[in-house]
């Protein structure tokens, strides 16, 4: 669980910083970072639930 959280945070930070480096507005970068965090965390949790079901 902790690794999924860290992977999601790193992906969100990279997306936000990448947008700022490319010249986008900071508020838009924060929004995209939040969206990437939610998407990545949701995907990781779905994958973990699938793997856990396969093991049962």
Secondary structure as a PSIPRED ss2 file (coil, helix, strand):
# PSIPRED VFORMAT (PSIPRED V4.0)

   1 X C   1.000  0.000  0.000
   2 X H   0.000  1.000  0.000
   3 X H   0.000  1.000  0.000
   4 X H   0.000  1.000  0.000
   5 X H   0.000  1.000  0.000
   6 X H   0.000  1.000  0.000
   7 X H   0.000  1.000  0.000
   8 X H   0.000  1.000  0.000
   9 X H   0.000  1.000  0.000
  10 X H   0.000  1.000  0.000
  11 X H   0.000  1.000  0.000
  12 X H   0.000  1.000  0.000
  13 X H   0.000  1.000  0.000
  14 X H   0.000  1.000  0.000
  15 X H   0.000  1.000  0.000
  16 X H   0.000  1.000  0.000
  17 X H   0.000  1.000  0.000
  18 X H   0.000  1.000  0.000
  19 X H   0.000  1.000  0.000
  20 X H   0.000  1.000  0.000
  21 X H   0.000  1.000  0.000
  22 X C   1.000  0.000  0.000
  23 X C   1.000  0.000  0.000
  24 X C   1.000  0.000  0.000
  25 X C   1.000  0.000  0.000
  26 X H   0.000  1.000  0.000
  27 X H   0.000  1.000  0.000
  28 X H   0.000  1.000  0.000
  29 X H   0.000  1.000  0.000
  30 X H   0.000  1.000  0.000
  31 X H   0.000  1.000  0.000
  32 X H   0.000  1.000  0.000
  33 X H   0.000  1.000  0.000
  34 X H   0.000  1.000  0.000
  35 X H   0.000  1.000  0.000
  36 X H   0.000  1.000  0.000
  37 X H   0.000  1.000  0.000
  38 X H   0.000  1.000  0.000
  39 X H   0.000  1.000  0.000
  40 X H   0.000  1.000  0.000
  41 X H   0.000  1.000  0.000
  42 X H   0.000  1.000  0.000
  43 X H   0.000  1.000  0.000
  44 X H   0.000  1.000  0.000
  45 X H   0.000  1.000  0.000
  46 X H   0.000  1.000  0.000
  47 X H   0.000  1.000  0.000
  48 X H   0.000  1.000  0.000
  49 X H   0.000  1.000  0.000
  50 X H   0.000  1.000  0.000
  51 X H   0.000  1.000  0.000
  52 X H   0.000  1.000  0.000
  53 X H   0.000  1.000  0.000
  54 X H   0.000  1.000  0.000
  55 X H   0.000  1.000  0.000
  56 X C   1.000  0.000  0.000
